[in-house]
């Protein structure tokens, strides 16, 4: 069983000390509050189940009926539920949900479809722009903190953008901008000890008359090594 702050969940993105959310979870089962859903799940429909003996499991969107390992949740507290292996047998720890469990309210055998939807307005999107600004085109920049939420060191933290991203760029200092779309070309943020953080600057160019693109919120991708 994984705990909050372990595996992919160890890396957090904060804005003004508040965790950035790229996906909104709608629906749950009795006794469970979904605190956060990793952007790697992608928007779509996942499944949350409670088997006998308070065993909870998570099936990420698109995983075709394969749920991750069951976690024993017999006491109140926060837990990390991870997706199953993919079709090639590779672990998918980056597809997680963090939940708060009220054990006495769990219902054995309960299940629910969980709808993961893009978040239209948060720190990754930057501040909302006016209709006039969107019509004319605008460039907005902002800063987030990449944080080690875990108890061990995170090494070679790297950030890049989904190949479908448009108008996004990243920088370590707000001046040297780049838009890498592969891990091989990713921006290296270095190493982080437990509880420490490093700044990441983001820039979004909104072209004149551009339409809303909530998908921009999940275009950031991260990798790191923990040992």
C-alpha positions in Angstrom: 0.0 0.0 0.0 1.3 3.4 -1.0 0.9 6.4 1.3 0.5 10.1 0.4 3.9 11.6 -0.4 5.2 8.3 -1.9 5.9 7.4 -5.5 4.7 9.9 -8.1 2.6 11.7 -5.4 5.9 12.8 -3.8 6.2 15.6 -6.4 3.7 18.5 -5.7 3.0 21.7 -7.6 2.1 24.7 -5.4 0.8 28.2 -6.0 0.8 30.5 -3.0 1.2 27.4 -0.8 -2.0 25.8 -2.3 -1.7 22.6 -4.3 -2.5 23.1 -8.0 -5.2 20.8 -9.3 -5.4 20.0 -13.0 -8.4 17.6 -12.8 -11.6 17.8 -10.9 -13.1 14.6 -9.6 -16.9 14.3 -9.6 -18.7 11.5 -7.7 -17.3 9.1 -5.1 -18.4 6.3 -2.8 -19.7 6.5 0.8 -16.9 7.3 3.3 -14.4 8.5 0.7 -13.4 12.1 -0.3 -11.2 12.4 -3.3 -8.6 15.1 -2.4 -6.6 15.1 -5.7 -6.3 13.3 -9.0 -3.0 13.2 -10.9 -3.1 14.9 -14.2 -1.6 11.8 -15.8 -5.0 10.0 -15.3 -6.3 12.4 -18.0 -9.9 13.5 -18.3 -12.4 10.7 -18.5 -14.2 8.2 -16.4 -12.4 6.1 -13.7 -13.8 3.7 -11.2 -13.5 3.6 -7.4 -14.4 0.4 -5.6 -14.6 -0.8 -2.0 -14.4 -4.6 -1.6 -14.9 -6.5 1.7 -12.7 -5.7 4.6 -12.4 -2.0 3.5 -10.2 -2.7 0.5 -10.2 0.3 -1.9 -9.0 0.2 -5.5 -8.7 2.7 -8.4 -9.2 2.1 -12.1 -7.9 5.0 -14.2 -9.8 6.2 -17.3 -9.1 4.0 -20.3 -7.6 1.1 -18.3 -10.2 -1.3 -19.7 -11.5 -2.8 -16.4 -8.1 -3.2 -14.8 -8.0 -1.8 -11.3 -4.9 -1.1 -9.3 -3.8 -3.0 -6.2 -6.3 -2.9 -3.3 -5.3 -0.8 -0.3 -6.5 -1.7 3.2 -8.3 1.4 4.6 -9.6 0.2 7.9 -8.7 3.4 9.8 -9.6 7.1 9.2 -6.9 8.9 7.2 -5.4 9.8 3.9 -4.4 7.1 1.4 -2.9 6.9 -2.1 -4.6 4.6 -4.7 -2.7 3.8 -7.8 -3.8 2.4 -11.2 -3.1 -1.1 -12.5 -0.3 -2.1 -14.9 -0.8 -1.2 -18.5 -1.2 -3.6 -21.4 2.5 -4.3 -21.5 2.7 -5.0 -17.8 4.4 -1.7 -16.9 3.4 -0.1 -13.6 1.6 3.2 -13.8 2.3 4.9 -10.4 1.8 8.3 -12.1 -1.9 7.6 -12.4 -3.0 8.0 -8.8 -5.8 9.5 -6.7 -5.3 10.7 -3.1 -8.3 10.1 -0.9 -9.5 10.8 2.7 -11.2 7.8 4.2 -13.8 7.8 7.0 -13.7 4.1 7.7 -16.9 3.8 9.7 -18.9 5.1 6.7 -17.5 2.8 4.1 -20.0 0.5 2.4 -18.6 -3.0 1.5 -19.1 -3.7 -2.2 -19.8 -0.1 -3.2 -18.5 1.3 -6.4 -18.8 4.5 -8.4 -17.9 6.0 -11.7 -15.6 9.0 -11.0 -15.6 11.7 -13.7 -12.3 13.5 -14.1 -12.8 16.8 -15.7 -10.3 19.5 -16.8 -10.1 22.5 -14.4 -10.6 25.8 -16.3 -9.1 28.2 -13.8 -6.2 27.6 -11.5 -2.5 28.4 -11.1 -1.5 26.4 -14.2 -4.0 28.3 -16.4 -2.9 31.6 -15.0 -5.2 34.5 -14.4 -8.4 34.8 -16.4 -8.1 37.3 -19.3 -10.8 39.7 -20.4 -12.7 39.2 -23.7 -10.9 42.2 -25.2 -7.5 40.7 -24.3 -8.4 37.4 -25.7 -9.6 39.0 -28.9 -6.4 40.9 -29.3 -4.1 38.2 -28.1 -2.1 38.3 -24.8 1.0 36.8 -23.1 0.7 35.9 -19.4 3.5 34.6 -17.1 3.3 33.2 -13.6 5.3 31.1 -11.2 4.7 27.9 -9.3 6.7 25.9 -6.8 7.8 22.4 -7.5 7.8 20.7 -4.1 9.1 17.5 -2.6 6.1 16.3 -0.5 7.9 13.0 0.4 10.3 11.8 3.0 13.2 11.0 0.7 15.3 12.8 -1.9 14.0 13.4 -5.5 16.8 13.4 -8.1 16.9 14.8 -11.7 13.5 16.4 -11.7 12.6 17.1 -15.3 9.7 19.0 -16.8 8.5 19.1 -20.4 5.3 19.7 -22.4 2.8 17.5 -24.1 3.4 17.5 -27.8 -0.1 18.8 -28.3 0.6 21.9 -26.2 0.5 25.2 -28.0 1.6 28.6 -26.7 3.3 27.2 -23.6 6.9 27.7 -22.4 8.8 27.0 -19.2 11.8 28.6 -17.6 13.8 28.2 -14.4 14.2 31.9 -13.9 11.6 33.7 -16.0 14.0 34.7 -18.7 15.4 31.7 -20.5 12.2 30.2 -22.0 11.9 26.9 -23.8 9.2 24.5 -24.9 10.6 21.0 -24.8 8.1 18.3 -25.9 10.2 15.1 -25.0 11.8 13.9 -21.8 15.1 13.8 -23.5 15.0 17.6 -24.1 13.3 18.4 -20.8 14.2 21.2 -18.5 16.2 19.8 -15.6 15.2 21.3 -12.2 17.9 19.4 -10.2 17.4 17.6 -6.9 15.1 18.3 -4.0 15.4 17.2 -0.4 12.3 16.4 1.7 10.1 19.5 2.2 12.2 21.7 -0.2 11.0 23.4 -3.4 12.2 25.1 -6.6 10.6 27.7 -8.7 9.2 27.0 -12.1 8.1 29.9 -14.4 5.4 29.4 -17.0 4.5 31.5 -20.0 1.3 31.2 -22.0 0.8 33.0 -25.3 -2.9 33.3 -26.2 -3.3 34.1 -29.9 -5.8 36.6 -31.1 -9.4 35.1 -31.2 -8.1 31.8 -29.7 -10.8 29.5 -28.3 -10.8 28.2 -24.7 -8.5 25.3 -24.2 -8.9 23.7 -20.7 -6.5 20.9 -21.8 -3.6 23.4 -21.3 -3.8 22.5 -17.6 -2.6 19.0 -18.0 0.1 19.6 -20.6 2.9 19.8 -18.1 4.8 16.5 -17.6 7.3 15.6 -14.9 9.8 12.8 -14.2 12.2 12.2 -11.3 14.3 9.5 -9.7 13.8 8.5 -6.1 16.4 6.3 -4.3 
